Amino acid sequence: MKRIPNCPLCEADGGELVWMGDRARVILVERDRFPGFCRVVWNDHAAELTDLDDADQAWLMRLVARVERLVREVMTPDKVNLAALGNMVPHLHWHIIPRYRWDSHFPEAVWAAPQRAADPARIAELASRLPTLRTALAALDTAD
């Protein structure tokens, strides 16, 4: 595997590892604020989607779509945000973020200033779905 020194996603999983494949992994992050927030991380160091060949690009985007589908099924968000920023960590990864009209940052990005106070009861209810999401993600089928 191609690794770069001092890259946080080369040196560590980057969150709670729930699925690992030969080319990518899926992690859960931000559980306390945004339960169900996942990242799909390319295992080798690459900064941009276009650093991958066409077959790997297509495979990665199918994986992102499969993770999004599972997040939608289990977490039932009002909207899903997908992002591949990499400004702070230039290692190819996709954010899959379930969003709710009531969440603390909606309609702004989760990295923006909060729009309202967090709702602990609703966050706790979402967190109770995480075991189901973990199980679904762990069973991802990426054969194709």
C-alpha positions as CSV (number, residue, x, y, z in Angstrom):
1,M,0.0,0.0,0.0
2,K,1.1,3.5,-0.8
3,R,1.6,5.5,2.5
4,I,2.7,9.0,3.1
5,P,4.4,10.0,6.4
6,N,2.3,12.3,8.7
7,C,-0.9,11.6,6.8
8,P,-3.6,10.9,9.4
9,L,-5.5,8.6,7.1
10,C,-2.4,6.6,6.1
11,E,-1.3,6.2,9.7
12,A,-4.7,5.3,11.3
13,D,-8.2,4.2,10.4
14,G,-9.5,7.8,11.0
15,G,-12.5,6.7,13.1
16,E,-14.4,3.6,14.2
17,L,-13.6,1.0,11.5
18,V,-16.8,-0.8,10.5
19,W,-15.7,-2.3,7.1
20,M,-12.4,-2.9,5.5
21,G,-11.8,-4.0,1.9
22,D,-8.7,-4.3,-0.2
23,R,-9.1,-0.8,-1.7
24,A,-11.1,1.2,0.8
25,R,-12.6,1.2,4.3
26,V,-15.7,2.6,6.0
27,I,-15.5,4.4,9.3
28,L,-18.0,6.0,11.7
29,V,-17.2,9.5,12.9
30,E,-18.8,12.4,14.9
31,R,-21.1,9.9,16.7
32,D,-21.8,12.4,19.5
33,R,-23.0,15.2,17.3
34,F,-24.1,13.5,14.0
35,P,-24.8,9.8,14.6
36,G,-24.5,7.9,11.3
37,F,-21.8,10.2,9.8
38,C,-19.6,7.9,7.8
39,R,-16.4,8.3,5.8
40,V,-15.3,6.1,2.9
41,V,-11.5,6.2,2.8
42,W,-9.3,5.0,0.0
43,N,-6.7,2.8,1.6
44,D,-3.7,3.9,-0.6
45,H,-2.6,7.5,-0.4
46,A,-4.2,9.5,-3.2
47,A,-5.3,13.1,-3.0
48,E,-7.9,13.3,-5.7
49,L,-10.5,11.0,-7.3
50,T,-8.7,11.5,-10.7
51,D,-5.5,10.0,-9.2
52,L,-7.3,6.7,-9.5
53,D,-7.8,4.8,-12.8
54,D,-11.3,4.7,-14.3
55,A,-12.1,1.2,-12.8
56,D,-11.1,2.3,-9.3
57,Q,-13.1,5.5,-9.6
58,A,-16.2,3.7,-10.6
59,W,-15.8,1.1,-7.9
60,L,-15.2,3.8,-5.2
61,M,-18.3,5.7,-6.3
62,R,-20.4,2.5,-6.2
63,L,-19.1,1.9,-2.6
64,V,-20.0,5.5,-1.6
65,A,-23.5,5.0,-3.1
66,R,-23.9,1.7,-1.2
67,V,-22.9,3.4,2.1
68,E,-25.3,6.2,1.4
69,R,-28.1,3.8,0.7
70,L,-27.5,2.0,4.1
71,V,-27.3,5.3,5.9
72,R,-30.6,6.3,4.4
73,E,-32.3,3.0,5.2
74,V,-31.1,2.9,8.8
75,M,-30.9,6.5,9.9
76,T,-33.9,7.9,7.8
77,P,-32.4,11.4,7.3
78,D,-34.2,14.3,5.7
79,K,-31.2,14.7,3.4
80,V,-27.8,13.1,2.9
81,N,-24.7,15.3,2.4
82,L,-21.8,13.9,0.3
83,A,-18.5,15.7,0.3
84,A,-14.9,15.0,-0.7
85,L,-13.1,18.0,0.5
86,G,-9.6,16.9,1.7
87,N,-8.5,20.5,2.4
88,M,-7.3,19.6,5.9
89,V,-6.4,16.0,5.1
90,P,-5.5,15.6,1.4
91,H,-6.1,11.8,1.4
92,L,-9.0,10.7,-0.8
93,H,-12.1,10.2,1.3
94,W,-15.9,10.8,1.1
95,H,-18.1,12.1,3.9
96,I,-21.6,10.6,4.0
97,I,-23.6,12.7,6.4
98,P,-27.2,12.1,7.4
99,R,-28.9,15.4,7.9
100,Y,-32.1,16.4,9.7
101,R,-34.1,19.7,9.5
102,W,-33.8,19.9,13.3
103,D,-30.0,19.2,13.5
104,S,-27.8,21.9,15.1
105,H,-26.3,23.0,11.8
106,F,-29.1,22.5,9.2
107,P,-29.3,23.8,6.5
108,E,-25.6,24.8,6.7
109,A,-22.7,22.3,6.4
110,V,-21.8,20.4,9.6
111,W,-18.5,22.4,9.6
112,A,-20.3,25.8,9.6
113,A,-21.5,27.6,12.7
114,P,-24.4,26.0,14.5
115,Q,-27.8,27.3,13.7
116,R,-29.5,26.2,16.9
117,A,-28.7,24.1,20.0
118,A,-28.3,20.4,19.7
119,D,-31.3,18.3,20.6
120,P,-29.9,15.6,23.0
121,A,-33.1,13.4,22.9
122,R,-33.2,13.2,19.1
123,I,-29.4,12.6,18.9
124,A,-29.8,9.8,21.5
125,E,-32.6,8.2,19.4
126,L,-30.3,8.3,16.3
127,A,-27.4,6.9,18.3
128,S,-29.6,3.9,19.3
129,R,-29.7,3.0,15.6
130,L,-25.9,2.8,15.3
131,P,-25.7,-1.0,16.1
132,T,-28.0,-1.7,13.2
133,L,-25.9,0.6,10.9
134,R,-22.7,-1.0,12.0
135,T,-24.1,-4.5,11.2
136,A,-25.3,-3.3,7.8
137,L,-22.0,-1.7,6.9
138,A,-20.0,-4.7,8.1
139,A,-22.0,-6.8,5.6
140,L,-21.3,-4.5,2.6
141,D,-21.1,-6.5,-0.6
142,T,-18.6,-5.0,-3.0
143,A,-18.3,-7.8,-5.5
144,D,-18.6,-6.7,-9.0
